């Protein structure tokens, strides 16, 4: 239906962090399907797990349980440091996960939900109501009501929204630890801790959207995790990197209260928790842990960001680098991101013009030092080509 515009290339195969197009040209994939292919392409462990599961049991209805489904739910609770009474709902995408979280906020009996300016939580109607970008909201209004967007990172504005009688109408605050679609913008230090304190005092849920940031992407299992690895929230949503390329998401209610908000018959999905996708997610989590890829994302991301920020750029286009782990953005001095992305593709690198003045880098977590360095080396020429296109 033309919803994605003209394809930039036709890709036919991949291996690790490389992809090839239909003309046989090779590209370094620094986007990973938008933070999805955590293990890169055609990873042998993931391939074997999916193949073996499909040869055993591919799909059953949710009138039944399967071993991979239960094991995945238990593993997610373990990684999150979840308290007793926590529960998991498995689905197929990030927008579906956030729809489930939105429905949980309605079950509080409070009609209002807070989100942040710059937020992106998905494109289905409920998730779109939580999303702040007017250009993608307007064609589908009226959206589900009761959502109010607060200034990004403003603790005082959040405190005011949760104060007094007005605060008693708020069922939840929904936040991303790093706003991916807004140009890779991390929340200011201390904001999440303040949000936890303020929502708890007001009796509102804190919903953390880790769809893009979770599963090791930012150099921690979860971007919102504290030093003990635990996420101090009421609800966490996951997807993208969790399945390593297969469609799987999750809504996790942390604790007895949030875990019980959705009861029998109040939510469902045909494909959520199917054994093939659950097996894929278990394989991804296993490899990330076995190969130390979460810690590697932290260490490589720190070095790579510094190297990128230090490149010699006579064009003046590169203003800085921001982000966490292997979720980074090149900050540009002017709105030239589409030109930079085109120049990068011509040079053999897949990147994303996520905002007019920001180019997103979200490579597979198996990216090597040499591969990361090749983009650093190529960046001056990429910027020069983009600047020439602008001229």
C-alpha positions as a Markdown table, in Angstrom:
| # | Residue | x | y | z |
|---|---|---|---|---|
| 1 | Unk | 0.0 | 0.0 | 0.0 |
| 2 | Unk | 3.0 | 2.3 | -0.2 |
| 3 | Unk | 3.1 | 2.9 | 3.6 |
| 4 | Unk | 6.9 | 2.6 | 3.6 |
| 5 | Unk | 7.7 | 4.6 | 0.5 |
| 6 | Unk | 10.1 | 3.2 | -2.2 |
| 7 | Unk | 12.5 | 0.6 | -0.9 |
| 8 | Unk | 16.1 | 1.8 | -0.7 |
| 9 | Unk | 17.4 | -1.6 | -1.8 |
| 10 | Unk | 16.2 | -5.2 | -2.2 |
| 11 | Unk | 18.1 | -7.3 | 0.4 |
| 12 | Unk | 18.5 | -11.0 | -0.2 |
| 13 | Unk | 20.7 | -12.4 | 2.5 |
| 14 | Unk | 22.7 | -11.6 | 5.6 |
| 15 | Unk | 25.5 | -13.0 | 7.8 |
| 16 | Unk | 26.5 | -11.5 | 11.1 |
| 17 | Unk | 26.5 | -7.7 | 10.7 |
| 18 | Unk | 26.6 | -7.9 | 6.8 |
| 19 | Unk | 23.7 | -7.9 | 4.3 |
| 20 | Unk | 23.7 | -8.3 | 0.5 |
| 21 | Unk | 21.3 | -6.8 | -2.0 |
| 22 | Unk | 19.9 | -8.3 | -5.1 |
| 23 | Unk | 22.8 | -6.9 | -7.2 |
| 24 | Unk | 25.3 | -8.7 | -5.0 |
| 25 | Unk | 26.6 | -5.6 | -3.2 |
| 26 | Unk | 27.5 | -5.9 | 0.5 |
| 27 | Unk | 26.6 | -3.5 | 3.2 |
| 28 | Unk | 27.5 | -3.2 | 6.9 |
| 29 | Unk | 24.2 | -3.2 | 8.7 |
| 30 | Unk | 24.3 | -0.6 | 11.4 |
| 31 | Unk | 20.5 | -0.5 | 12.0 |
| 32 | Unk | 19.8 | -4.2 | 12.6 |
| 33 | Unk | 16.2 | -4.0 | 11.5 |
| 34 | Unk | 15.8 | -1.0 | 13.8 |
| 35 | Unk | 17.3 | -2.5 | 16.9 |
| 36 | Unk | 15.8 | -6.0 | 16.2 |
| 37 | Unk | 18.6 | -8.3 | 15.0 |
| 38 | Unk | 20.5 | -8.4 | 18.2 |
| 39 | Unk | 22.5 | -11.4 | 17.1 |
| 40 | Unk | 22.9 | -10.2 | 13.5 |
| 41 | Unk | 21.8 | -12.3 | 10.5 |
| 42 | Unk | 21.6 | -16.1 | 10.3 |
| 43 | Unk | 23.1 | -16.7 | 13.7 |
| 44 | Unk | 23.6 | -20.4 | 14.0 |
| 45 | Unk | 22.2 | -20.8 | 17.5 |
| 46 | Unk | 19.0 | -18.8 | 16.7 |
| 47 | Unk | 18.6 | -20.7 | 13.4 |
| 48 | Unk | 19.0 | -24.0 | 15.1 |
| 49 | Unk | 16.5 | -23.2 | 17.9 |
| 50 | Unk | 13.8 | -22.0 | 15.5 |
| 51 | Unk | 14.3 | -24.9 | 13.1 |
| 52 | Unk | 14.2 | -27.5 | 15.9 |
| 53 | Unk | 11.1 | -26.0 | 17.5 |
| 54 | Unk | 9.3 | -25.7 | 14.2 |
| 55 | Unk | 10.0 | -29.4 | 13.6 |
| 56 | Unk | 8.6 | -30.2 | 17.0 |
| 57 | Unk | 5.6 | -27.9 | 17.6 |
| 58 | Unk | 5.0 | -24.8 | 15.6 |
| 59 | Unk | 1.7 | -23.3 | 16.9 |
| 60 | Unk | -1.1 | -24.0 | 19.4 |
| 61 | Unk | -3.9 | -21.9 | 20.6 |
| 62 | Unk | -3.7 | -20.1 | 23.9 |
| 63 | Unk | -6.1 | -22.6 | 25.3 |
| 64 | Unk | -2.9 | -24.6 | 25.9 |
| 65 | Unk | 0.6 | -23.8 | 27.2 |
| 66 | Unk | 3.9 | -24.9 | 25.8 |
| 67 | Unk | 7.3 | -25.4 | 27.4 |
| 68 | Unk | 9.1 | -22.5 | 25.5 |
| 69 | Unk | 6.3 | -20.1 | 26.5 |
| 70 | Unk | 6.6 | -20.8 | 30.2 |
| 71 | Unk | 10.4 | -20.9 | 30.1 |
| 72 | Unk | 10.5 | -17.5 | 28.4 |
| 73 | Unk | 8.1 | -15.9 | 30.9 |
| 74 | Unk | 10.2 | -17.2 | 33.8 |
| 75 | Unk | 13.5 | -16.0 | 32.2 |
| 76 | Unk | 12.1 | -12.5 | 31.7 |
| 77 | Unk | 11.0 | -12.3 | 35.3 |
| 78 | Unk | 14.5 | -13.5 | 36.4 |
| 79 | Unk | 16.3 | -10.9 | 34.3 |
| 80 | Unk | 14.0 | -8.1 | 35.6 |
| 81 | Unk | 14.5 | -9.1 | 39.2 |
| 82 | Unk | 10.7 | -9.3 | 39.4 |
| 83 | Unk | 9.0 | -9.6 | 42.8 |
| 84 | Unk | 6.5 | -12.4 | 43.7 |
| 85 | Unk | 3.2 | -12.2 | 42.0 |
| 86 | Unk | 4.7 | -10.7 | 38.7 |
| 87 | Unk | 3.1 | -11.9 | 35.5 |
| 88 | Unk | 4.0 | -11.9 | 31.8 |
| 89 | Unk | 1.8 | -11.5 | 28.7 |
| 90 | Unk | 3.5 | -12.5 | 25.5 |
| 91 | Unk | 2.6 | -10.9 | 22.2 |
| 92 | Unk | 4.1 | -10.2 | 18.8 |
| 93 | Unk | 5.3 | -6.6 | 18.6 |
| 94 | Unk | 6.1 | -3.5 | 20.5 |
| 95 | Unk | 2.9 | -1.7 | 19.6 |
| 96 | Unk | 1.0 | -4.7 | 20.8 |
| 97 | Unk | 2.9 | -4.8 | 24.0 |
| 98 | Unk | 2.1 | -1.1 | 24.6 |
| 99 | Unk | -1.5 | -1.7 | 23.7 |
| 100 | Unk | -1.6 | -4.3 | 26.5 |
| 101 | Unk | 0.0 | -1.8 | 28.9 |
| 102 | Unk | -2.5 | 0.9 | 27.9 |
| 103 | Unk | -5.3 | -1.5 | 28.7 |
| 104 | Unk | -3.7 | -2.2 | 32.1 |
| 105 | Unk | -3.8 | 1.6 | 32.9 |
| 106 | Unk | -7.6 | 1.6 | 32.1 |
| 107 | Unk | -8.0 | -1.2 | 34.7 |
| 108 | Unk | -6.8 | 1.1 | 37.4 |
| 109 | Unk | -10.1 | 3.0 | 37.2 |
| 110 | Unk | -8.3 | 6.3 | 36.6 |
| 111 | Unk | -9.0 | 7.8 | 33.2 |
| 112 | Unk | -5.8 | 9.8 | 32.5 |
| 113 | Unk | -2.4 | 8.6 | 31.2 |
| 114 | Unk | 0.7 | 10.7 | 31.1 |
| 115 | Unk | 3.4 | 10.4 | 28.4 |
| 116 | Unk | 6.2 | 12.6 | 27.2 |
| 117 | Unk | 6.7 | 15.0 | 24.3 |
| 118 | Unk | 8.8 | 13.2 | 21.7 |
| 119 | Unk | 7.4 | 9.8 | 22.7 |
| 120 | Unk | 6.9 | 7.0 | 20.3 |
| 121 | Unk | 5.0 | 3.9 | 21.5 |
| 122 | Unk | 3.6 | 2.5 | 18.3 |
| 123 | Unk | 1.1 | 3.0 | 15.5 |
| 124 | Unk | -2.0 | 1.0 | 16.6 |
| 125 | Unk | -4.7 | 3.3 | 18.0 |
| 126 | Unk | -4.0 | 3.0 | 21.7 |
| 127 | Unk | -0.2 | 3.1 | 21.2 |
| 128 | Unk | -0.6 | 6.0 | 18.8 |
| 129 | Unk | -2.6 | 7.9 | 21.4 |
| 130 | Unk | 0.5 | 7.6 | 23.7 |
| 131 | Unk | 2.8 | 8.7 | 20.8 |
| 132 | Unk | 3.5 | 12.5 | 20.6 |
| 133 | Unk | 4.3 | 13.0 | 16.9 |
| 134 | Unk | 1.5 | 15.0 | 15.5 |
| 135 | Unk | 2.2 | 14.1 | 11.9 |
| 136 | Unk | 1.4 | 10.5 | 12.4 |
| 137 | Unk | -1.4 | 11.1 | 14.9 |
| 138 | Unk | -3.5 | 13.6 | 13.0 |
| 139 | Unk | -4.7 | 11.4 | 10.2 |
| 140 | Unk | -6.3 | 9.0 | 12.7 |
| 141 | Unk | -7.9 | 11.3 | 15.2 |
| 142 | Unk | -10.0 | 11.0 | 17.3 |
| 143 | Unk | -7.7 | 8.7 | 19.2 |
| 144 | Unk | -8.4 | 7.0 | 22.5 |
| 145 | Unk | -8.8 | 9.9 | 25.0 |
| 146 | Unk | -7.3 | 10.8 | 28.3 |
| 147 | Unk | -3.6 | 11.0 | 27.2 |
| 148 | Unk | -1.6 | 14.1 | 28.1 |
| 149 | Unk | 1.9 | 14.8 | 27.0 |
| 150 | Unk | 4.3 | 16.5 | 29.4 |
| 151 | Unk | 7.6 | 18.3 | 28.5 |
| 152 | Unk | 10.5 | 15.8 | 28.0 |
| 153 | Unk | 12.6 | 15.3 | 31.1 |
| 154 | Unk | 10.8 | 18.0 | 33.2 |
| 155 | Unk | 10.5 | 16.7 | 36.7 |
| 156 | Unk | 8.6 | 19.8 | 37.9 |
| 157 | Unk | 6.0 | 19.3 | 35.2 |
| 158 | Unk | 5.5 | 15.7 | 36.2 |
| 159 | Unk | 5.2 | 16.6 | 39.9 |
| 160 | Unk | 2.5 | 19.2 | 39.0 |
| 161 | Unk | 0.6 | 16.7 | 36.9 |
| 162 | Unk | 0.6 | 14.2 | 39.7 |
| 163 | Unk | -0.2 | 16.7 | 42.5 |
| 164 | Unk | -3.5 | 16.9 | 44.4 |
| 165 | Unk | -6.9 | 16.0 | 43.0 |
| 166 | Unk | -5.6 | 16.1 | 39.4 |
| 167 | Unk | -3.1 | 13.5 | 40.3 |
| 168 | Unk | -5.8 | 11.1 | 41.5 |
| 169 | Unk | -7.1 | 10.9 | 38.0 |
| 170 | Unk | -3.8 | 9.7 | 36.6 |
| 171 | Unk | -3.6 | 5.9 | 36.1 |
| 172 | Unk | -0.1 | 5.8 | 34.7 |
| 173 | Unk | 3.0 | 7.5 | 33.4 |
| 174 | Unk | 4.4 | 5.8 | 30.3 |
| 175 | Unk | 8.1 | 6.6 | 29.4 |
| 176 | Unk | 11.0 | 5.4 | 27.3 |
| 177 | Unk | 14.4 | 5.5 | 29.0 |
| 178 | Unk | 15.8 | 6.6 | 25.7 |
| 179 | Unk | 13.5 | 8.1 | 23.1 |
| 180 | Unk | 14.5 | 6.3 | 20.0 |
| 181 | Unk | 12.3 | 7.8 | 17.3 |
| 182 | Unk | 12.8 | 11.3 | 18.7 |
| 183 | Unk | 16.5 | 11.0 | 17.7 |
| 184 | Unk | 17.9 | 8.8 | 20.5 |
| 185 | Unk | 17.4 | 11.1 | 23.4 |
| 186 | Unk | 18.2 | 9.6 | 26.9 |
| 187 | Unk | 16.1 | 10.8 | 29.8 |
| 188 | Unk | 18.0 | 13.3 | 32.0 |
| 189 | Unk | 19.8 | 11.6 | 34.9 |
| 190 | Unk | 17.5 | 11.2 | 37.9 |
| 191 | Unk | 14.3 | 11.5 | 35.9 |
| 192 | Unk | 13.3 | 7.9 | 36.2 |
| 193 | Unk | 14.0 | 7.8 | 39.9 |
| 194 | Unk | 11.9 | 10.9 | 40.4 |
| 195 | Unk | 9.2 | 9.4 | 38.3 |
| 196 | Unk | 9.1 | 6.3 | 40.4 |
| 197 | Unk | 8.8 | 8.3 | 43.6 |
| 198 | Unk | 6.1 | 10.6 | 42.2 |
| 199 | Unk | 4.0 | 8.0 | 40.6 |
| 200 | Unk | 4.1 | 5.8 | 43.7 |
| 201 | Unk | 3.1 | 8.7 | 45.9 |
| 202 | Unk | 0.1 | 9.4 | 43.6 |
| 203 | Unk | -0.9 | 5.8 | 43.4 |
| 204 | Unk | -0.3 | 5.8 | 39.6 |
| 205 | Unk | 1.6 | 3.1 | 37.6 |
| 206 | Unk | 5.0 | 3.7 | 36.2 |
| 207 | Unk | 5.1 | 2.0 | 32.7 |
| 208 | Unk | 8.6 | 1.7 | 31.2 |
| 209 | Unk | 8.7 | 1.1 | 27.4 |
| 210 | Unk | 11.8 | -0.9 | 26.8 |
| 211 | Unk | 10.7 | -2.0 | 23.3 |
| 212 | Unk | 13.8 | -0.4 | 21.6 |
| 213 | Unk | 16.1 | -0.1 | 24.6 |
| 214 | Unk | 15.7 | -3.5 | 26.3 |
| 215 | Unk | 17.5 | -6.9 | 25.9 |
| 216 | Unk | 21.1 | -5.5 | 26.1 |
| 217 | Unk | 20.8 | -2.7 | 23.5 |
| 218 | Unk | 22.1 | 0.1 | 25.8 |
| 219 | Unk | 24.8 | -2.0 | 27.6 |
| 220 | Unk | 22.4 | -3.2 | 30.3 |
| 221 | Unk | 19.8 | -5.9 | 30.1 |
| 222 | Unk | 17.3 | -3.1 | 30.5 |
| 223 | Unk | 18.0 | 0.6 | 30.1 |
| 224 | Unk | 15.9 | 1.5 | 33.2 |
| 225 | Unk | 17.7 | -1.0 | 35.4 |
| 226 | Unk | 19.4 | 0.2 | 38.6 |
| 227 | Unk | 22.8 | -0.9 | 39.8 |
| 228 | Unk | 21.3 | -4.1 | 41.1 |
| 229 | Unk | 19.9 | -5.0 | 37.7 |
| 230 | Unk | 16.3 | -4.6 | 38.8 |
| 231 | Unk | 13.8 | -2.3 | 37.0 |
| 232 | Unk | 11.9 | -0.3 | 39.6 |
| 233 | Unk | 8.6 | 0.1 | 37.8 |
| 234 | Unk | 5.1 | -1.4 | 37.7 |
| 235 | Unk | 5.0 | -2.5 | 34.0 |
| 236 | Unk | 7.7 | -3.1 | 31.5 |
| 237 | Unk | 7.1 | -3.6 | 27.7 |
| 238 | Unk | 9.5 | -5.4 | 25.5 |
| 239 | Unk | 9.9 | -6.4 | 21.8 |
| 240 | Unk | 12.4 | -5.8 | 19.0 |
| 241 | Unk | 15.7 | -7.4 | 20.1 |
| 242 | Unk | 13.9 | -10.0 | 22.2 |
| 243 | Unk | 13.2 | -12.2 | 19.2 |
| 244 | Unk | 16.3 | -11.5 | 17.3 |
| 245 | Unk | 14.3 | -11.1 | 14.1 |
| 246 | Unk | 11.2 | -13.1 | 14.9 |
| 247 | Unk | 8.0 | -11.3 | 16.1 |
| 248 | Unk | 7.8 | -11.5 | 19.8 |
| 249 | Unk | 7.0 | -8.9 | 22.5 |
| 250 | Unk | 6.1 | -9.0 | 26.2 |
| 251 | Unk | 4.2 | -7.0 | 28.8 |
| 252 | Unk | 5.4 | -7.6 | 32.3 |
| 253 | Unk | 3.4 | -6.7 | 35.4 |
| 254 | Unk | 5.9 | -6.4 | 38.2 |
| 255 | Unk | 4.4 | -7.4 | 41.6 |
| 256 | Unk | 1.0 | -8.7 | 42.7 |
| 257 | Unk | -1.0 | -5.5 | 41.9 |
| 258 | Unk | 0.2 | -4.8 | 38.3 |
| 259 | Unk | 0.5 | -8.5 | 37.6 |
| 260 | Unk | -3.2 | -9.0 | 38.2 |
| 261 | Unk | -4.6 | -6.0 | 36.3 |
| 262 | Unk | -5.6 | -8.1 | 33.3 |
| 263 | Unk | -7.8 | -11.1 | 34.1 |
| 264 | Unk | -9.2 | -14.0 | 32.1 |
| 265 | Unk | -10.8 | -12.9 | 28.8 |
| 266 | Unk | -9.7 | -9.3 | 29.1 |
| 267 | Unk | -6.8 | -9.5 | 26.6 |
| 268 | Unk | -5.5 | -11.9 | 24.0 |
| 269 | Unk | -3.6 | -12.5 | 20.8 |
| 270 | Unk | -3.5 | -15.4 | 18.4 |
| 271 | Unk | 0.2 | -15.6 | 17.9 |
| 272 | Unk | 1.5 | -14.3 | 21.2 |
| 273 | Unk | 3.7 | -16.8 | 23.0 |
| 274 | Unk | 3.8 | -19.3 | 20.2 |
| 275 | Unk | 6.5 | -21.9 | 20.8 |
| 276 | Unk | 8.7 | -20.9 | 17.7 |
| 277 | Unk | 9.0 | -17.3 | 18.7 |
| 278 | Unk | 9.4 | -18.2 | 22.4 |
| 279 | Unk | 12.2 | -20.6 | 21.4 |
| 280 | Unk | 13.8 | -17.8 | 19.4 |
| 281 | Unk | 13.7 | -15.4 | 22.3 |
| 282 | Unk | 15.2 | -18.0 | 24.6 |
| 283 | Unk | 18.0 | -18.5 | 22.2 |
| 284 | Unk | 18.7 | -14.8 | 21.9 |
| 285 | Unk | 18.8 | -14.4 | 25.7 |
| 286 | Unk | 21.1 | -17.4 | 26.0 |
| 287 | Unk | 23.6 | -16.2 | 23.4 |
| 288 | Unk | 23.6 | -12.6 | 24.9 |
| 289 | Unk | 24.5 | -14.0 | 28.3 |
| 290 | Unk | 26.9 | -16.8 | 27.1 |
| 291 | Unk | 28.9 | -14.4 | 24.9 |
| 292 | Unk | 28.9 | -11.4 | 27.2 |
| 293 | Unk | 27.2 | -9.3 | 24.5 |
| 294 | Unk | 25.4 | -7.0 | 27.0 |
| 295 | Unk | 28.7 | -5.9 | 28.5 |
| 296 | Unk | 30.2 | -5.7 | 25.1 |
| 297 | Unk | 27.4 | -3.4 | 23.9 |
| 298 | Unk | 28.3 | -1.1 | 26.8 |
| 299 | Unk | 32.1 | -1.1 | 26.2 |
| 300 | Unk | 32.1 | -1.0 | 22.4 |
| 301 | Unk | 29.3 | 1.7 | 22.5 |
| 302 | Unk | 31.4 | 3.9 | 24.7 |
| 303 | Unk | 34.5 | 3.6 | 22.6 |
| 304 | Unk | 32.6 | 3.9 | 19.3 |
| 305 | Unk | 30.7 | 7.0 | 20.4 |
| 306 | Unk | 34.0 | 8.7 | 21.4 |
| 307 | Unk | 35.7 | 7.7 | 18.1 |
| 308 | Unk | 32.7 | 9.0 | 16.0 |
| 309 | Unk | 32.6 | 12.3 | 17.9 |
| 310 | Unk | 36.3 | 12.8 | 17.3 |
| 311 | Unk | 36.3 | 12.4 | 13.5 |
| 312 | Unk | 37.8 | 15.2 | 11.4 |
| 313 | Unk | 34.7 | 16.9 | 9.8 |
| 314 | Unk | 35.6 | 19.9 | 7.6 |
| 315 | Unk | 31.9 | 20.2 | 6.6 |
| 316 | Unk | 30.8 | 21.1 | 10.2 |
| 317 | Unk | 27.8 | 18.7 | 9.8 |
| 318 | Unk | 28.7 | 16.6 | 12.8 |
| 319 | Unk | 27.7 | 18.3 | 16.0 |
| 320 | Unk | 28.1 | 15.4 | 18.4 |
| 321 | Unk | 27.1 | 11.9 | 19.3 |
| 322 | Unk | 24.5 | 10.9 | 21.9 |
| 323 | Unk | 22.9 | 7.7 | 23.2 |
| 324 | Unk | 23.8 | 4.6 | 25.3 |
| 325 | Unk | 25.5 | 1.4 | 24.4 |
| 326 | Unk | 24.8 | 0.4 | 20.8 |
| 327 | Unk | 21.9 | 2.8 | 20.5 |
| 328 | Unk | 23.5 | 6.0 | 19.3 |
| 329 | Unk | 22.8 | 9.0 | 17.1 |
| 330 | Unk | 25.0 | 11.3 | 15.1 |
| 331 | Unk | 23.8 | 14.8 | 16.0 |
| 332 | Unk | 23.9 | 17.1 | 13.0 |
| 333 | Unk | 24.3 | 20.9 | 13.0 |
| 334 | Unk | 21.5 | 21.2 | 10.4 |
| 335 | Unk | 18.6 | 19.0 | 9.1 |
| 336 | Unk | 20.7 | 16.9 | 6.7 |
| 337 | Unk | 20.0 | 13.4 | 8.1 |
| 338 | Unk | 18.4 | 12.0 | 4.9 |
| 339 | Unk | 21.4 | 13.1 | 2.9 |
| 340 | Unk | 23.8 | 11.5 | 5.3 |
| 341 | Unk | 21.8 | 8.3 | 5.3 |
| 342 | Unk | 21.9 | 8.2 | 1.5 |
| 343 | Unk | 25.6 | 8.9 | 1.4 |
| 344 | Unk | 26.2 | 6.2 | 3.9 |
| 345 | Unk | 24.2 | 3.7 | 1.9 |
| 346 | Unk | 26.2 | 4.5 | -1.2 |
| 347 | Unk | 29.4 | 4.0 | 0.8 |
| 348 | Unk | 28.1 | 0.5 | 2.0 |
| 349 | Unk | 26.6 | 1.3 | 5.4 |
| 350 | Unk | 23.0 | 0.9 | 6.5 |
| 351 | Unk | 22.0 | 3.8 | 8.9 |
| 352 | Unk | 18.7 | 5.6 | 9.6 |
| 353 | Unk | 17.7 | 9.2 | 9.3 |
| 354 | Unk | 15.6 | 9.0 | 12.5 |
| 355 | Unk | 15.0 | 12.8 | 12.8 |
| 356 | Unk | 15.9 | 15.7 | 10.5 |
| 357 | Unk | 19.1 | 16.4 | 12.4 |
| 358 | Unk | 19.9 | 12.9 | 13.8 |
| 359 | Unk | 21.2 | 9.7 | 12.2 |
| 360 | Unk | 20.5 | 6.5 | 14.3 |
| 361 | Unk | 23.0 | 3.7 | 14.7 |
| 362 | Unk | 21.6 | 0.5 | 16.2 |
| 363 | Unk | 23.8 | -2.3 | 14.9 |
| 364 | Unk | 23.7 | -6.0 | 15.8 |
| 365 | Unk | 25.3 | -6.6 | 19.2 |
| 366 | Unk | 27.7 | -8.9 | 17.5 |
| 367 | Unk | 29.3 | -6.0 | 15.7 |
| 368 | Unk | 33.1 | -6.3 | 15.7 |
| 369 | Unk | 35.6 | -3.6 | 16.6 |
| 370 | Unk | 36.9 | -3.7 | 13.0 |
| 371 | Unk | 33.4 | -3.2 | 11.6 |
| 372 | Unk | 32.7 | -0.3 | 14.0 |
| 373 | Unk | 36.1 | 1.2 | 13.0 |
| 374 | Unk | 35.3 | 1.0 | 9.3 |
| 375 | Unk | 32.4 | 3.3 | 9.7 |
| 376 | Unk | 34.5 | 5.8 | 11.7 |
| 377 | Unk | 37.0 | 5.8 | 8.9 |
| 378 | Unk | 34.3 | 6.3 | 6.3 |
| 379 | Unk | 32.4 | 9.0 | 8.1 |
| 380 | Unk | 34.3 | 12.0 | 6.9 |
| 381 | Unk | 33.7 | 11.1 | 3.3 |
| 382 | Unk | 30.1 | 10.3 | 4.0 |
| 383 | Unk | 29.6 | 13.7 | 5.6 |
| 384 | Unk | 31.4 | 15.4 | 2.7 |
| 385 | Unk | 29.1 | 13.6 | 0.2 |
| 386 | Unk | 26.0 | 14.6 | 2.1 |
| 387 | Unk | 27.2 | 18.2 | 2.3 |
| 388 | Unk | 27.9 | 18.2 | -1.5 |
| 389 | Unk | 24.4 | 16.9 | -2.1 |
| 390 | Unk | 22.9 | 19.7 | 0.0 |
| 391 | Unk | 24.9 | 22.2 | -2.0 |
